[in-house]
Amino acid sequence: MNAQRPLLISSDSDLFDDVLRLAAANAVEIHLATDAEGARGRWQIAPLVLVGADASLMIASGRLPRRRDVVLVTRDPTPDTWQNAVALGAEHVVSLPEAERWLIDRLADCAEGPARDGRVVAVMGAGAGAGASTFAATLALAAADRSLRVLLVDADPLGGGLDVLLGIEDLPGIRWTDLAETRGRLGTEPLAASLPTAHGLTVLSWGRSGPGSLSAEAMSAVLDAAGRGFDMVIVDLPRHIDAATELVLARAELTMLVTSNRVRATAAAARIVTVLDGRCGALRIVLRMEPRGLLGEAVEAALNVPVIARLPRVAALASRADDGEPPGLRDAYGRACASALRTVAAGAGRVA
């Protein structure tokens, strides 16, 4: 438990009082140190290190190893403050009282324990009926089957609803309608506890009514909270590019475009690939194989994007969804999705 306390290094009693007050708002205990030697034992294990401006030069010259999550805290920034922050390797400089809200949020992250640093994966369909939602849901089920903590996010307000696809539309819990006006920080565990959970995964979907769009602020708050508390966040995107979609594409480690191997579907995918260029990191194609369609190699060459998975046609998928049953993992389609997940987990989607 003690290892999870943030570390504050300063001899400034006023700064001590300010930081302790902000920490108390989140029931977070702080380790205090006044010099490099006193900080050395906690420097590497503290989830967050706050260095007072009065101690910044001393710590920078104290031969402590570089690390992440170091913040320089001041009450009166000067040009030297910024120079010392660079020497210290600080990620942020915060000035109190102006940045109190920001610092309270960072301290609240410490109260929730170590972050999982969840990977964000985006899924988009190249056209209506491309099967992107079914693929996203089955990919999430496959991840949950591997004992990963998964959040499946339905970001398409005009779609049929991932909750309906999974047969959980009647489960209690909050929907996007309840989060549409969210600004700022969401607590990870309160969010997870309030969402519907079934089949081993947590789902954020739309209700049957409510707003027809999402703000980037609401999406950002959800992704921030989910990244701290889930191993994987799978987002089913709409085909239109709005501010929330732009945000997901920018944050996603991998974007998967689902299309079929038919000629018109490949032409539609080519247009979307052009739109996505520069908006996302790694882009991969998920190919739904239809009879008498193009060969996978031909689609890959036409789009100039690697194919990460080839999904077989399974006639029972649609009827299973109509009956309120989630996609299966043991049929050919489910096995193909599980194989895609293994490829993603191995880092095939990462940009070199």
C-alpha positions in Angstrom: 0.0 0.0 0.0 2.8 2.4 0.9 4.4 1.9 -2.5 1.3 3.4 -4.1 1.7 6.8 -2.4 2.8 9.7 -4.5 6.2 11.3 -3.6 6.5 15.0 -2.9 10.0 16.5 -2.7 10.1 20.0 -1.3 11.1 22.2 1.7 8.5 24.8 0.9 5.9 24.6 3.8 3.3 26.5 1.8 3.6 24.0 -1.1 3.5 21.1 1.4 0.2 22.4 2.7 -1.3 23.0 -0.8 -0.4 19.5 -2.0 -1.5 17.8 1.2 -4.9 19.6 1.0 -5.4 18.5 -2.6 -4.3 14.9 -1.8 -6.8 14.8 1.1 -9.6 15.6 -1.4 -9.0 12.1 -2.9 -8.0 10.4 0.4 -4.5 9.9 -1.0 -1.5 9.8 1.4 1.7 11.4 0.4 5.3 10.5 1.1 7.3 13.6 1.9 11.0 14.1 1.3 13.1 17.3 1.5 16.2 16.2 -0.5 17.6 13.7 -3.0 18.7 11.2 -0.4 15.4 11.2 1.3 13.7 10.7 -2.0 16.0 8.0 -3.4 14.2 5.0 -1.8 10.8 6.1 -3.2 11.9 7.6 -6.5 11.4 4.5 -8.6 8.4 3.0 -7.0 6.1 6.0 -6.4 3.3 6.1 -9.0 3.7 9.9 -9.2 6.6 12.2 -8.2 5.9 15.9 -7.4 9.0 18.0 -7.2 8.7 21.5 -5.7 10.3 24.3 -7.6 12.5 24.9 -4.6 14.0 21.4 -4.9 14.0 21.0 -8.7 17.7 22.0 -9.3 18.9 19.9 -6.4 16.9 16.8 -7.6 18.1 17.4 -11.2 21.7 17.2 -10.1 21.2 14.4 -7.6 21.9 11.6 -10.1 18.5 10.0 -9.8 17.5 7.9 -12.8 15.1 9.4 -15.3 11.5 8.1 -15.0 8.0 8.8 -16.1 5.3 10.7 -14.2 7.5 13.4 -12.7 5.7 16.8 -12.3 7.3 20.1 -11.2 5.0 22.0 -8.9 5.4 25.8 -8.3 3.5 28.7 -6.9 5.3 31.3 -8.9 6.8 30.1 -12.2 9.9 31.8 -13.5 12.1 31.2 -16.6 14.4 29.1 -14.4 11.4 26.9 -13.5 11.1 25.7 -17.1 14.8 25.2 -17.5 14.9 23.1 -14.3 11.9 21.1 -15.5 13.8 20.1 -18.6 16.9 19.2 -16.6 14.7 17.2 -14.2 12.9 15.3 -17.0 9.5 16.5 -15.7 6.6 15.8 -18.0 4.6 18.8 -16.7 5.0 22.0 -14.9 1.9 23.0 -12.8 1.4 26.3 -11.1 -0.9 26.5 -8.1 -3.6 27.5 -7.5 -4.4 27.7 -11.2 -3.7 24.0 -11.9 -5.4 22.6 -8.8 -8.0 20.8 -10.8 -5.4 19.1 -12.9 -3.4 18.0 -9.9 -6.4 16.7 -8.1 -7.1 14.5 -11.1 -3.6 13.1 -11.2 -3.7 12.4 -7.5 -7.0 10.6 -8.0 -5.4 8.3 -10.5 -3.0 7.2 -7.8 -5.9 6.5 -5.5 -7.2 4.0 -8.1 -4.0 2.0 -8.0 -1.7 1.1 -10.9 -3.1 1.8 -14.3 -3.5 -1.0 -16.8 -2.5 1.2 -19.7 -5.3 -0.4 -21.8 -4.8 -0.7 -25.6 -7.3 1.1 -27.7 -8.4 -0.8 -30.9 -10.8 0.9 -33.3 -13.1 -1.0 -35.7 -14.8 0.6 -38.7 -17.0 -0.8 -41.5 -16.4 0.1 -45.1 -20.1 0.1 -45.8 -23.5 -0.7 -44.4 -23.7 -4.4 -43.6 -19.9 -4.8 -43.6 -20.1 -6.7 -40.3 -17.9 -4.3 -38.3 -20.1 -4.5 -35.2 -20.2 -8.3 -35.2 -16.5 -8.4 -35.7 -15.9 -5.9 -32.9 -18.2 -7.8 -30.5 -16.6 -11.2 -31.3 -13.1 -9.7 -30.9 -14.1 -8.4 -27.5 -15.6 -11.8 -26.5 -12.4 -13.5 -27.6 -10.3 -11.1 -25.5 -12.5 -11.7 -22.5 -12.1 -15.4 -23.1 -8.4 -14.9 -22.6 -9.1 -13.4 -19.2 -8.4 -9.8 -20.3 -10.5 -7.0 -18.8 -12.3 -5.6 -21.9 -14.5 -2.6 -22.5 -16.5 -2.7 -25.7 -17.6 0.8 -26.8 -20.4 1.5 -29.3 -19.5 4.8 -30.8 -22.1 4.7 -33.6 -25.3 6.4 -32.4 -27.2 5.4 -35.5 -26.3 1.8 -35.5 -28.4 -1.2 -34.3 -26.7 -1.2 -30.9 -24.0 -3.5 -29.6 -26.2 -4.3 -26.6 -28.8 -5.7 -29.0 -26.2 -7.7 -30.8 -25.1 -9.2 -27.6 -28.6 -9.7 -26.3 -28.1 -7.5 -23.2 -30.3 -4.5 -24.1 -32.4 -5.1 -21.0 -29.5 -5.2 -18.5 -29.4 -2.3 -16.1 -26.6 0.2 -16.3 -25.7 3.5 -17.8 -25.6 4.2 -21.6 -24.0 7.0 -23.7 -27.2 9.0 -23.0 -26.1 9.3 -19.4 -22.5 10.3 -20.3 -23.1 12.6 -23.3 -22.5 15.8 -21.3 -19.5 14.5 -19.5 -16.5 16.8 -19.1 -13.3 16.2 -17.3 -12.3 13.2 -15.3 -14.3 10.0 -14.8 -13.4 7.5 -12.1 -12.3 4.2 -13.6 -14.0 1.8 -11.1 -17.2 3.9 -10.7 -17.5 3.9 -14.5 -16.9 0.1 -14.8 -19.3 -0.7 -11.9 -22.1 1.4 -13.5 -21.9 -0.2 -17.0 -23.7 -3.4 -18.1 -21.4 -6.5 -17.8 -22.1 -9.8 -19.5 -20.3 -12.6 -21.2 -17.1 -11.6 -19.4 -16.9 -8.1 -20.8 -18.2 -4.6 -20.0 -20.2 -2.7 -22.6 -20.9 1.0 -23.2 -23.7 1.3 -25.8 -26.6 3.5 -26.8 -30.1 3.3 -25.5 -33.1 3.3 -27.8 -33.3 7.1 -27.7 -31.0 10.1 -26.9 -28.5 12.3 -28.7 -27.4 11.4 -32.2 -23.8 12.3 -31.7 -21.0 12.3 -29.2 -18.7 15.1 -28.1 -15.0 14.6 -28.2 -14.9 15.6 -24.5 -17.2 12.8 -23.5 -15.3 10.3 -25.6 -12.0 11.5 -24.2 -13.2 11.1 -20.6 -14.3 7.6 -21.3 -11.1 6.6 -23.0 -9.0 8.1 -20.2 -10.9 6.2 -17.5 -11.0 3.0 -19.6 -7.3 3.1 -20.3 -6.5 3.1 -16.6 -8.8 0.2 -15.7 -9.1 -2.1 -18.7 -6.5 -4.2 -20.6 -8.2 -3.6 -24.0 -10.7 -1.0 -25.2 -12.5 -1.9 -28.5 -14.4 0.9 -30.1 -16.9 0.3 -32.9 -16.8 3.4 -34.9 -19.4 5.0 -37.3 -18.4 5.6 -40.9 -18.7 9.4 -40.6 -15.7 11.3 -39.3 -16.8 13.6 -36.4 -14.7 15.0 -33.5 -15.3 11.9 -31.4 -14.3 9.6 -34.2 -11.2 11.7 -34.9 -10.2 11.4 -31.2 -10.6 7.6 -31.2 -8.6 7.2 -34.4 -5.8 9.4 -33.0 -5.6 7.3 -29.8 -6.1 3.9 -31.2 -3.0 1.7 -31.4 -4.6 -0.1 -34.3 -7.6 0.7 -36.6 -9.2 -2.3 -38.4 -11.4 -1.6 -41.5 -13.9 -4.3 -42.1 -14.9 -5.0 -45.7 -15.9 -7.9 -47.9 -13.9 -9.1 -50.9 -16.6 -8.0 -53.4 -15.6 -5.4 -56.0 -17.9 -2.6 -54.9 -17.0 -3.2 -51.2 -13.3 -3.0 -52.1 -14.0 0.3 -54.0 -15.8 1.7 -51.0 -12.9 0.6 -48.7 -10.4 2.3 -51.0 -12.3 5.6 -50.5 -12.3 5.2 -46.7 -8.6 4.2 -46.6 -8.0 7.6 -48.3 -10.0 9.4 -45.6 -8.3 7.5 -42.8 -4.8 8.3 -44.1 -3.1 10.6 -41.6 -5.9 10.2 -39.1 -4.8 6.9 -37.5 -1.7 5.0 -36.7 -1.6 1.5 -37.9 -4.4 0.5 -40.3 -5.2 -3.1 -41.2 -8.0 -4.7 -43.2 -10.4 -7.4 -41.9 -11.7 -9.2 -44.9 -15.1 -10.9 -44.9 -14.8 -13.6 -47.6 -17.8 -13.9 -49.9 -18.3 -16.5 -52.6 -17.1 -15.5 -56.1 -15.4 -12.4 -54.6 -11.8 -11.2 -55.2 -8.9 -13.1 -53.8 -7.6 -11.7 -50.5 -4.3 -10.8 -52.2 -6.1 -8.8 -54.8 -7.9 -6.8 -52.2 -4.7 -6.2 -50.2 -3.0 -5.0 -53.4 -5.9 -2.7 -54.4 -6.0 -1.1 -51.0 -2.3 -1.1 -50.3 -3.1 -2.1 -46.7 -2.2 -5.4 -45.0 -5.0 -7.9 -44.4 -4.9 -8.9 -40.7 -7.8 -11.4 -40.8 -10.0 -13.3 -43.2 -13.5 -14.0 -41.9 -15.5 -16.9 -43.3 -19.2 -16.6 -44.1 -21.3 -18.1 -41.3 -25.0 -18.2 -42.1 -26.0 -18.6 -38.5 -24.5 -15.3 -37.4 -27.5 -13.1 -38.3 -30.1 -15.5 -36.9 -28.1 -15.9 -33.7 -28.1 -12.1 -33.2 -31.9 -11.9 -33.9 -32.4 -14.5 -31.2 -30.5 -12.4 -28.7 -27.5 -14.7 -28.6 -23.9 -13.4 -28.6 -21.6 -14.4 -31.4 -19.9 -17.7 -30.7 -16.2 -18.4 -30.4 -16.2 -22.0 -31.4 -17.4 -21.8 -34.9 -15.2 -20.8 -37.9 -16.0 -17.1 -37.6 -15.2 -17.1 -33.8 -11.9 -18.9 -34.4 -11.0 -16.4 -37.1 -11.6 -13.5 -34.7 -9.6 -15.3 -31.9 -6.8 -15.7 -34.4 -7.0 -11.9 -35.3 -6.8 -11.2 -31.6 -3.6 -13.2 -31.2 -2.1 -11.3 -34.1 -3.1 -8.0 -32.5 -1.7 -9.1 -29.1 1.5 -10.1 -30.7 1.9 -6.5 -31.9 1.3 -7.0 -35.6 -0.7 -3.8 -35.6 2.0 -1.7 -34.1 3.7 0.9 -36.2 7.4 0.2 -36.5 
